[in-house]
Amino acid sequence: MFQVRIHGRGGQGVVTAAEMLSTAAFLEGRHSQAFPSFGSERTGAPVVAFCRIADHEIRLREPVMHPDAIIVQDPTLLHQVDVFGGLSDDGYVIINTLRSFHALGLSEYLQRFRPERVISVPATELAMEHVGRPVPNAPLLGAFAALSGLLSLDSVNAAIREKFPATIAASNVAATSEAYRIVRQTIEEAAHA
């Protein structure tokens, strides 16, 4: 079973991201579940959502305490919430930011993870460019697909099309596809460095 924990703030589409990730897995013939955990239900409050993906029925219902991947939609949470809690050294880390890990104060901490599994993506900027709103959830799912290889970009985009009306879906698919391309390009450049 592969477990994902998504950290963000209310209004950033954290819960929707988990739902679309679950739908993408389902579209690939897997079992999946998505559910949120709210501390407070107001815009801007920290929100956590979870997604489990497996090749068999999922019977667990508790929060994901030991994720295989974390997605951080809002980097201001990095020093406010234990976003890395329970993540193994083999885990995947995706952070929505234009800033370097050094500028975020994470360079030493992130050294414990495999470098090819840690990436930053300018998801908010991609969302603004394509969607016109600072909602980074869809681009981060494209980044997750590119980094983990767990899901195809086609499945993620199909889940987005299933979730949103056509015009909104099209702009989100464009942002997601660009995030996927950026991460794949970064991985290829690192492999040749």
N, C-alpha and C positions, 0 to 999 in steps of 0.2 A: 504494500500500500504506500502511495506517495501522498504526503500531507503538506499543504501550503497554508501559510498564515499571512494575511494581508493587513498591514497597519496603515491607517490614514486618519483623516478627520471627517466628521460629518459633512456631507455635501460634495465629497470627492468621488462618490461612486464606489466605495469600498465593498459594500454588500453586493452591488451589481457586478463588480469584478469577480467576486467569488462565484456568483450565479452563472456568469458567462463562462468562466473556467470549467465549472461543473458541466455545463451544457456542451462545451467543446469536447470534453472527455466522453460524455454520453454519445455524442455524434460519431465518435470513433469506436463505439461498441464496448466501452468500459462502464463499470459501475462508478458512480460519483455522488457526492453530497456536498452541499454548501450551506453554511449558516453563519449568522452574525453574533457578535457579543457587544452589547452597548453598555457603556458606562453612563452615558447621558445621551438623550436623543436630540440634541440641539446641533445646529450647524457649527462646525469648528471644533466640536468636542472629539477627543480621541475615540476611534472606532476600530474594532478588530473583526475580521471575517475569516472564515476557515473554508478550505476545500480539501476533500479527500478524493483520491482517484485510485481505483483498484481493478484488478481483473476478476474479482469475485465480489460477492455481496458484502456490503459494509454494514456492520452491526453497531459499531461505535457511535456514540452520540455526544460524547464530551468534547470540550474545546481541545484544539491541537496544542499540546504542551511541548512536543518534540518534532517540530516541522522539518521537512526535507528541504523546504525553500521558504524564504520570506520575501515579500514584496513590500517595500516601504513607499507609500504614495506621497508622504509628506516628510521631508527631511528634518523639519523642526521637531519631530518626535524622537529623533535619534538619541537625544540626551535627556528626554523627559520620560520615556517609556522603555522598558527592557525589550526592545524589538528583537534582539538576538537570543533571548532566553530560550534554552532548550535546543538550539540549532547546533547540529554536529559540525565538526571541522570539514566534513564532506558536503555540507549543505550549499545551497544556491542562495545568493544574495543579490537582489535587484533593488536599486535605490533611485528614485526620481530626483535627479538633480543635475545641474550644469556644473556644480562645484566639484573640485577634486576631493578625493577621500582625505587627503592631508588637510585641506581647508575645512573639511567637516570635523576634523579631529579624530578620524577613524583609521588612519594609515597603519598605526601600530596594531590596533585591535584586529583589523581585517587580515593581517598577516597570518593568522591562525587558519584561515580558510584557503582552499585551493584557488589560486589566482584566476584560473580559467572559469571559475564558478561565481565570480564576484564582478558586478558591472553596475555602472550608473548610466542612466538614460534621461535625456531632457524631455520627459513625457508631458509635463505641463506645457512646455513650449510647442511641442508637436500638436497637442490638443488645441492650443490657441490658434495655431496656424491652420489646422484643418477643420476643427469643429467650431472655433470661435468662442470657446469657454475653457476655463482652466480645470478641466476634468481629466486627470491623467490615467484613469483606470484602463481604458482600451489600449492605449499605446504600451502600457506596462504588461499587458497580456501578450502582445506581440513580442516584447522583449523576453518574457518568460518562455514563450515557445521557441525562440531563437537560441536562448542560452541553455535551456534544459533538454531540448529535443524530445520532450515528453509528448507534446501535441504538435500537430501540423498547423501552419499559418492558415491553411484552408479551413480547418475545423474552428479555429478561433474566430475567423471572419464570418463563418456560417453562424456561429453562436451570437455574434454581434448583430447580424442581419435578422436573426430570430427574435432578438430582444427589442430592437428599435424599429421605428417606422423607416421607410426606404431612404429618405433624404438624410436623416440623422445617422442611419447605419452607414451610408456611403462615406460620409465625412469621417466617421470613426474607423471604418475599414482602411481609409487612406492613412490615417494617423498610425494605426496598428501596423500596417504594412511597412510604413517608413521606419518605425521603431524596430521591427524585425530586421529590416535591411541594415540599419545602423549597427545592431548587435552582431549580426552575422559578419559584417565587414570588420568590426572591431576584433572579433574572434580570429578571423583569417589573418588580419594584420599582426596580431599577437603571435600566431603560430609561425609566421615567417620572420619574426624579429630575432 
